[in-house]
Amino acid sequence: MKEKNPNFFFELQLEEDQSIKLAFWADARSRAAFEYFGDVISFDTTYNTNRALEACMPTTVHRWCIWHIMKKIPSKLNRYKGHADIEQEMSQVVWNSHSKDSFDRNWNDFLLNFGLADNKWLSDLYEDRHIWVPIYLDHHFWAGMRSTQRSESMHSFFNKYITRNSSLIQFVKQYDNCLGSREQAERELDAADFHTLIPCATKSCIEAQFQDAYTHAKFREVQAQFRGKANCITRLKNSALGYGKKYTWNRSC
């Protein structure tokens, strides 16, 4: 691979019998992408590796995958009566607490209401709340990630090219083919963004700015919100306090 592209990097560590102990490589595309998008790195790793990262990268902010934590609720709490209600309430506390203090209060109320104060799994989770609860982490930059969902999606992507029976050499070559295929798809999308235009759904100058600045995929997301706002009707009503103005919004469906 390095003969084809000098920017391909690899490093090997061998055992005494010359078998491979550790292997690391970074292809030219990934190295170039890191220069532009290196603010966040997602490690899809095991518990022991995460602990090693904490020691090797002490200034890096680590977070646990909240999806995996919430997925464990049924198996961890199914012996309790009303475990379905427990799961729903815990999800509400985790996602809808708008400050650290409110999370602490809501969590304590949740434990008391369901008689879970002595549950060790929940106690351990609370002790580690600073590395998985959104309100404790949202002031850091995460590139929109709250779980390893993107890693899981990459698994699905690579499974189209690689099987568990692939050799290491086949894996490296197919990995390069994967990224080449992905890069080609991105080039085609870039060409569509450059040569075509999605019409605005409203007469809003703000929507027109998004139309000019965003890719087609992102603009479609924003445009759906503009369509919703276009169906809102503003009505002026007298203030109940006798002064000022009071507006109500009605949205037609």
C-alpha positions as a Markdown table, in Angstrom:
| # | Residue | x | y | z |
|---|---|---|---|---|
| 1 | Met | 0.0 | 0.0 | 0.0 |
| 2 | Lys | 2.8 | 2.4 | 0.8 |
| 3 | Glu | 4.3 | 1.7 | -2.7 |
| 4 | Lys | 1.1 | 2.9 | -4.2 |
| 5 | Asn | 0.8 | 6.0 | -1.9 |
| 6 | Pro | 3.7 | 7.3 | 0.2 |
| 7 | Asn | 1.2 | 8.9 | 2.6 |
| 8 | Phe | 0.0 | 5.5 | 3.7 |
| 9 | Phe | 1.3 | 5.0 | 7.3 |
| 10 | Phe | 1.7 | 1.7 | 9.2 |
| 11 | Glu | 3.5 | 0.4 | 12.2 |
| 12 | Leu | 3.9 | -3.2 | 13.4 |
| 13 | Gln | 4.9 | -4.7 | 16.7 |
| 14 | Leu | 6.0 | -8.3 | 16.6 |
| 15 | Glu | 6.2 | -11.2 | 19.1 |
| 16 | Glu | 9.4 | -13.1 | 19.7 |
| 17 | Asp | 8.3 | -15.7 | 17.1 |
| 18 | Gln | 7.8 | -12.8 | 14.6 |
| 19 | Ser | 4.0 | -13.1 | 14.7 |
| 20 | Ile | 2.1 | -9.9 | 14.7 |
| 21 | Lys | 1.4 | -8.5 | 18.2 |
| 22 | Leu | 0.0 | -5.1 | 17.3 |
| 23 | Ala | -0.8 | -3.4 | 14.0 |
| 24 | Phe | -1.7 | 0.2 | 13.2 |
| 25 | Trp | -2.2 | 1.9 | 9.9 |
| 26 | Ala | -3.7 | 5.1 | 8.5 |
| 27 | Asp | -4.4 | 5.5 | 4.9 |
| 28 | Ala | -3.8 | 8.7 | 3.0 |
| 29 | Arg | -7.5 | 9.6 | 2.9 |
| 30 | Ser | -8.0 | 9.2 | 6.6 |
| 31 | Arg | -4.8 | 11.2 | 7.4 |
| 32 | Ala | -6.0 | 14.1 | 5.2 |
| 33 | Ala | -9.5 | 13.9 | 6.7 |
| 34 | Phe | -8.0 | 14.1 | 10.2 |
| 35 | Glu | -6.3 | 17.4 | 9.3 |
| 36 | Tyr | -9.8 | 19.0 | 8.7 |
| 37 | Phe | -12.0 | 17.0 | 11.1 |
| 38 | Gly | -9.8 | 16.0 | 13.9 |
| 39 | Asp | -11.7 | 17.7 | 16.7 |
| 40 | Val | -13.5 | 14.5 | 17.7 |
| 41 | Ile | -12.3 | 10.9 | 17.6 |
| 42 | Ser | -14.7 | 8.0 | 18.2 |
| 43 | Phe | -13.1 | 4.9 | 19.7 |
| 44 | Asp | -15.2 | 1.8 | 19.4 |
| 45 | Thr | -13.3 | -0.1 | 22.1 |
| 46 | Thr | -13.6 | -2.4 | 25.1 |
| 47 | Tyr | -13.6 | -1.5 | 28.7 |
| 48 | Asn | -9.9 | -2.1 | 29.2 |
| 49 | Thr | -9.0 | 0.0 | 26.2 |
| 50 | Asn | -11.1 | 2.8 | 27.5 |
| 51 | Arg | -9.3 | 2.7 | 30.8 |
| 52 | Ala | -6.0 | 2.8 | 28.9 |
| 53 | Leu | -7.1 | 5.9 | 26.9 |
| 54 | Glu | -7.9 | 7.7 | 30.2 |
| 55 | Ala | -4.3 | 7.1 | 31.3 |
| 56 | Cys | -2.7 | 7.9 | 27.9 |
| 57 | Met | -4.9 | 10.9 | 27.0 |
| 58 | Pro | -5.6 | 12.6 | 30.4 |
| 59 | Thr | -6.7 | 15.9 | 28.8 |
| 60 | Thr | -9.2 | 14.3 | 26.5 |
| 61 | Val | -12.9 | 14.3 | 27.6 |
| 62 | His | -14.2 | 10.8 | 27.7 |
| 63 | Arg | -17.9 | 9.8 | 27.6 |
| 64 | Trp | -19.7 | 6.5 | 27.7 |
| 65 | Cys | -22.1 | 5.4 | 25.1 |
| 66 | Ile | -25.6 | 6.3 | 26.5 |
| 67 | Trp | -27.3 | 4.0 | 24.0 |
| 68 | His | -25.6 | 0.9 | 25.5 |
| 69 | Ile | -26.4 | 2.1 | 29.0 |
| 70 | Met | -30.1 | 2.5 | 28.3 |
| 71 | Lys | -30.2 | -0.8 | 26.4 |
| 72 | Lys | -29.2 | -2.6 | 29.6 |
| 73 | Ile | -32.1 | -1.3 | 31.6 |
| 74 | Pro | -34.5 | -4.3 | 30.9 |
| 75 | Ser | -31.9 | -6.9 | 31.8 |
| 76 | Lys | -30.7 | -5.0 | 34.9 |
| 77 | Leu | -34.1 | -4.1 | 36.3 |
| 78 | Asn | -36.5 | -6.7 | 35.0 |
| 79 | Arg | -36.8 | -8.3 | 38.5 |
| 80 | Tyr | -38.5 | -5.2 | 39.8 |
| 81 | Lys | -42.3 | -4.8 | 39.6 |
| 82 | Gly | -43.3 | -2.4 | 36.9 |
| 83 | His | -39.9 | -2.5 | 35.2 |
| 84 | Ala | -41.4 | -1.0 | 32.0 |
| 85 | Asp | -42.5 | 2.1 | 33.9 |
| 86 | Ile | -39.0 | 2.2 | 35.5 |
| 87 | Glu | -37.4 | 2.2 | 32.1 |
| 88 | Gln | -39.7 | 5.0 | 30.9 |
| 89 | Glu | -39.1 | 7.2 | 34.0 |
| 90 | Met | -35.4 | 6.7 | 33.9 |
| 91 | Ser | -35.3 | 7.7 | 30.3 |
| 92 | Gln | -37.3 | 10.9 | 31.1 |
| 93 | Val | -34.9 | 11.8 | 34.0 |
| 94 | Val | -31.8 | 11.3 | 31.8 |
| 95 | Trp | -33.0 | 13.1 | 28.7 |
| 96 | Asn | -35.2 | 15.8 | 30.1 |
| 97 | Ser | -33.2 | 17.2 | 33.1 |
| 98 | His | -32.1 | 20.7 | 32.1 |
| 99 | Ser | -29.5 | 21.3 | 34.7 |
| 100 | Lys | -27.2 | 19.2 | 36.9 |
| 101 | Asp | -29.2 | 20.1 | 40.0 |
| 102 | Ser | -32.4 | 19.1 | 38.4 |
| 103 | Phe | -30.9 | 15.8 | 37.3 |
| 104 | Asp | -29.7 | 15.1 | 40.8 |
| 105 | Arg | -33.2 | 15.9 | 42.3 |
| 106 | Asn | -35.0 | 13.9 | 39.6 |
| 107 | Trp | -32.7 | 10.9 | 39.9 |
| 108 | Asn | -33.2 | 10.8 | 43.7 |
| 109 | Asp | -37.0 | 11.1 | 43.3 |
| 110 | Phe | -36.9 | 8.3 | 40.7 |
| 111 | Leu | -35.0 | 6.0 | 43.1 |
| 112 | Leu | -37.3 | 6.7 | 46.0 |
| 113 | Asn | -40.5 | 6.4 | 43.9 |
| 114 | Phe | -39.6 | 2.9 | 42.6 |
| 115 | Gly | -37.7 | 1.6 | 45.7 |
| 116 | Leu | -34.3 | 1.5 | 43.8 |
| 117 | Ala | -32.1 | 3.3 | 46.3 |
| 118 | Asp | -30.2 | 0.1 | 47.1 |
| 119 | Asn | -29.7 | -1.0 | 43.5 |
| 120 | Lys | -25.9 | -1.2 | 43.0 |
| 121 | Trp | -26.0 | -0.8 | 39.2 |
| 122 | Leu | -27.9 | 2.4 | 39.4 |
| 123 | Ser | -25.7 | 3.6 | 42.3 |
| 124 | Asp | -22.6 | 3.0 | 40.2 |
| 125 | Leu | -24.2 | 4.8 | 37.2 |
| 126 | Tyr | -24.9 | 7.8 | 39.4 |
| 127 | Glu | -21.3 | 7.9 | 40.6 |
| 128 | Asp | -20.2 | 8.0 | 37.0 |
| 129 | Arg | -22.9 | 10.4 | 35.8 |
| 130 | His | -20.3 | 13.0 | 34.6 |
| 131 | Ile | -19.2 | 10.7 | 31.8 |
| 132 | Trp | -22.6 | 9.6 | 30.4 |
| 133 | Val | -25.5 | 11.9 | 31.4 |
| 134 | Pro | -26.1 | 14.5 | 28.6 |
| 135 | Ile | -26.5 | 17.5 | 30.9 |
| 136 | Tyr | -23.1 | 16.9 | 32.4 |
| 137 | Leu | -21.5 | 16.7 | 29.0 |
| 138 | Asp | -23.3 | 18.9 | 26.6 |
| 139 | His | -21.0 | 21.9 | 27.2 |
| 140 | His | -18.2 | 19.9 | 25.4 |
| 141 | Phe | -18.0 | 19.5 | 21.6 |
| 142 | Trp | -19.0 | 16.0 | 20.4 |
| 143 | Ala | -19.7 | 16.6 | 16.7 |
| 144 | Gly | -23.4 | 15.7 | 17.3 |
| 145 | Met | -22.6 | 12.3 | 18.8 |
| 146 | Arg | -24.1 | 10.9 | 22.0 |
| 147 | Ser | -23.5 | 7.3 | 21.4 |
| 148 | Thr | -21.5 | 4.9 | 19.3 |
| 149 | Gln | -24.3 | 4.8 | 16.7 |
| 150 | Arg | -22.0 | 6.2 | 14.1 |
| 151 | Ser | -19.5 | 3.4 | 14.8 |
| 152 | Glu | -22.3 | 0.9 | 14.5 |
| 153 | Ser | -23.3 | 2.3 | 11.1 |
| 154 | Met | -19.6 | 2.0 | 10.0 |
| 155 | His | -19.8 | -1.7 | 10.9 |
| 156 | Ser | -22.7 | -2.1 | 8.6 |
| 157 | Phe | -20.9 | -0.2 | 5.9 |
| 158 | Phe | -17.7 | -2.3 | 6.1 |
| 159 | Asn | -19.7 | -5.6 | 6.3 |
| 160 | Lys | -20.5 | -5.1 | 2.6 |
| 161 | Tyr | -16.8 | -5.6 | 1.8 |
| 162 | Ile | -15.4 | -7.7 | 4.6 |
| 163 | Thr | -16.2 | -10.9 | 6.3 |
| 164 | Arg | -14.9 | -12.6 | 9.4 |
| 165 | Asn | -12.9 | -14.9 | 7.2 |
| 166 | Ser | -11.0 | -12.1 | 5.5 |
| 167 | Ser | -7.3 | -12.3 | 5.9 |
| 168 | Leu | -5.4 | -9.3 | 7.2 |
| 169 | Ile | -4.0 | -8.5 | 3.8 |
| 170 | Gln | -7.5 | -8.8 | 2.3 |
| 171 | Phe | -8.9 | -6.6 | 5.1 |
| 172 | Val | -6.4 | -3.8 | 4.4 |
| 173 | Lys | -7.1 | -3.8 | 0.7 |
| 174 | Gln | -10.9 | -4.0 | 1.1 |
| 175 | Tyr | -10.7 | -1.2 | 3.7 |
| 176 | Asp | -9.0 | 1.0 | 1.0 |
| 177 | Asn | -11.7 | 0.0 | -1.5 |
| 178 | Cys | -14.4 | 0.9 | 1.1 |
| 179 | Leu | -13.1 | 4.4 | 1.6 |
| 180 | Gly | -12.6 | 4.8 | -2.2 |
| 181 | Ser | -16.3 | 3.9 | -2.7 |
| 182 | Arg | -17.4 | 6.3 | 0.0 |
| 183 | Glu | -15.2 | 9.1 | -1.4 |
| 184 | Gln | -16.8 | 8.6 | -4.9 |
| 185 | Ala | -20.3 | 8.8 | -3.4 |
| 186 | Glu | -19.3 | 12.0 | -1.7 |
| 187 | Arg | -17.9 | 13.5 | -4.9 |
| 188 | Glu | -21.2 | 12.7 | -6.7 |
| 189 | Leu | -23.2 | 14.4 | -3.9 |
| 190 | Asp | -20.8 | 17.4 | -4.1 |
| 191 | Ala | -21.4 | 17.6 | -7.9 |
| 192 | Ala | -25.2 | 17.5 | -7.3 |
| 193 | Asp | -24.9 | 20.3 | -4.7 |
| 194 | Phe | -22.9 | 22.4 | -7.1 |
| 195 | His | -24.9 | 21.9 | -10.3 |
| 196 | Thr | -28.5 | 21.7 | -9.0 |
| 197 | Leu | -30.7 | 23.8 | -6.6 |
| 198 | Ile | -33.5 | 22.8 | -4.3 |
| 199 | Pro | -36.3 | 25.4 | -4.5 |
| 200 | Cys | -37.2 | 27.3 | -1.4 |
| 201 | Ala | -40.5 | 26.4 | 0.3 |
| 202 | Thr | -41.1 | 29.9 | 1.6 |
| 203 | Lys | -40.2 | 33.5 | 0.8 |
| 204 | Ser | -38.0 | 33.8 | 3.9 |
| 205 | Cys | -34.6 | 35.3 | 3.2 |
| 206 | Ile | -33.2 | 33.2 | 6.0 |
| 207 | Glu | -34.2 | 30.0 | 4.1 |
| 208 | Ala | -32.6 | 31.4 | 1.0 |
| 209 | Gln | -29.3 | 31.8 | 3.0 |
| 210 | Phe | -29.5 | 28.2 | 4.1 |
| 211 | Gln | -30.2 | 27.2 | 0.5 |
| 212 | Asp | -27.0 | 28.9 | -0.6 |
| 213 | Ala | -24.8 | 27.7 | 2.2 |
| 214 | Tyr | -26.0 | 24.1 | 3.0 |
| 215 | Thr | -25.6 | 20.8 | 1.2 |
| 216 | His | -28.8 | 19.4 | -0.3 |
| 217 | Ala | -29.0 | 16.8 | 2.5 |
| 218 | Lys | -28.8 | 19.3 | 5.3 |
| 219 | Phe | -31.0 | 21.9 | 3.5 |
| 220 | Arg | -33.8 | 19.4 | 3.2 |
| 221 | Glu | -33.7 | 19.0 | 7.0 |
| 222 | Val | -33.9 | 22.7 | 7.6 |
| 223 | Gln | -36.5 | 23.2 | 4.9 |
| 224 | Ala | -38.9 | 20.8 | 6.7 |
| 225 | Gln | -38.8 | 23.2 | 9.7 |
| 226 | Phe | -39.4 | 26.2 | 7.5 |
| 227 | Arg | -42.5 | 24.5 | 6.0 |
| 228 | Gly | -43.8 | 23.9 | 9.6 |
| 229 | Lys | -43.3 | 27.6 | 10.5 |
| 230 | Ala | -45.0 | 28.7 | 7.3 |
| 231 | Asn | -48.2 | 27.1 | 8.5 |
| 232 | Cys | -48.2 | 29.0 | 11.8 |
| 233 | Ile | -50.8 | 31.8 | 12.2 |
| 234 | Thr | -50.2 | 34.6 | 14.7 |
| 235 | Arg | -53.1 | 36.2 | 16.5 |
| 236 | Leu | -53.0 | 39.2 | 18.8 |
| 237 | Lys | -55.0 | 39.0 | 22.0 |
| 238 | Asn | -55.5 | 41.4 | 24.8 |
| 239 | Ser | -53.2 | 40.9 | 27.7 |
| 240 | Ala | -54.8 | 39.5 | 30.9 |
| 241 | Leu | -52.8 | 42.0 | 32.9 |
| 242 | Gly | -54.2 | 44.9 | 31.0 |
| 243 | Tyr | -50.9 | 46.1 | 29.4 |
| 244 | Gly | -48.5 | 44.9 | 26.8 |
| 245 | Lys | -49.3 | 42.5 | 23.9 |
| 246 | Lys | -50.0 | 38.8 | 24.0 |
| 247 | Tyr | -49.5 | 36.6 | 20.9 |
| 248 | Thr | -50.7 | 33.1 | 20.3 |
| 249 | Trp | -49.4 | 30.7 | 17.7 |
| 250 | Asn | -51.7 | 28.2 | 16.0 |
| 251 | Arg | -50.3 | 25.7 | 13.6 |
| 252 | Ser | -52.5 | 24.2 | 10.9 |
| 253 | Cys | -51.8 | 20.6 | 10.0 |
